[in-house]
Structures are given as structure tokens and as C-alpha cells.
Amino acid sequence: MSNNKKILLGEKTKKSLIETARKLFVHGYESISTPEVAQSSGVTRGALYHHFSNKRDLFEAVVETIAEEISQKIDRSAEKAADPIEAIISGSHEFVEVCLQPDIRKIFLEDAPSILGWKRWREIDARHGLGSLKAGLRACVEAGYIESDQVDSVAHLISGALNEAAFLFAEKDTPNRLKQETLTQIDRMIYALLRST
């Protein structure tokens, strides 16, 4: 087998392990074992440990994949808006909706902060979600809504509000009225922050 084929096969195996682990981790991190993931993926434990040093490493790869997926969905939603502020709001609503999906809610919001630790969770979130938000805010700078030196502080304020809303909704089944009221308050905050000039 050529080197290129080995690389492609390795990437395919790794992707399959992450996809399988995601389906299993929705039942809770502690209840899943690496042999179970390997068996469900149709690979040996050796193949699993070739790609991931342990269960936590595999779980982190799943969380990273979810964070990237959330960011992509936010970006697709924001692209439909004509105005950069509306793009931020549209992306914010998409974030909250995506976080209510059962697998994302369980893995990304409930288990990841405790398994990976808050610091690591925030690093992953910052690399994907916060990066996407900052890109949207740079468009607001170009449109004259805010100054360039405000991007970091405004991004953290909006991200903090959205994350707290997502964690609130993840704790229990959230009545639609509470979700809508929370999103309305976040929208008001965004308008206040971005129309301050």
C-alpha cells in the first residue's frame, strides 16, 4: 500500500472513530469505554489508540468537531443577512438553536466543561465560536458601527451572554417563552453595543 493510501485510510479511520464516539458519548462520557467505541467503529483497540492516546483525547476530538460544526452553522446563518449587525444577531440565534440539539447539549455543554476543564473548553470555544464572532464584528467595524479597538471586548461580552444562555437552556427543558425572552434581551444588548457610535 502506498504512503498516500495509508494516510487516507488513517484519516478515514480517525473520522469514523470520532463519528462513532459522538453517537455513543451522547449517553454520557462515563458510561462509554474505548473498547466499545472501537467495536462499534469496526476497528481494533490498537487502531483507536494509534489515533487517540486515551478516552479523554477521543472525547476532546469529538468536542472540537462539534465546536467547528457549530461555527460553520453560525457562519451559514449569518451569511444570509444583509447588514452586519443582523448577521451577528442571526448567528447568535443559530448558536442557541444548535446548542439545544440533544447530542450537542449533552456533549458540548453538559459534559465537556467538566471532563476537559473550563480552561480547555473555553480555548476550544474561542478558537471556533469566538473567532467567527470576531469576524462578524470586523464587518461591523468596516460598516462604521464600532471602532476596531472594541472588537475584542464586544466579542467577549456577546459570547459570554450567548454561552450563559446556552448553559441555562441546557440545564432543563426550557419553555419557548423563556428562550424567546432571553434572545430578545441578547438582541437588545447587541444593538446597544454595536450602535453606540
Secondary structure, 3 states (H helix, E strand, C coil): CCHHHHHHHHHHHHHHHHHHHHHHHCCCHHHCCHHHHHHHHCCCHHHHHHHCCCHHHHHHHHHHHHHHHHHHHHHHHHHCCCCHHHHHHHHHHHHHHHHCCHHHHHHHHHHHHHHHCHHHHHHHHHHHHHHHHHHHHHHHHHCCCCCHHHHHHHHHHHHHHHHHHHHHHHHCCCCHHHHHHHHHHHHHHHHHHHCCC
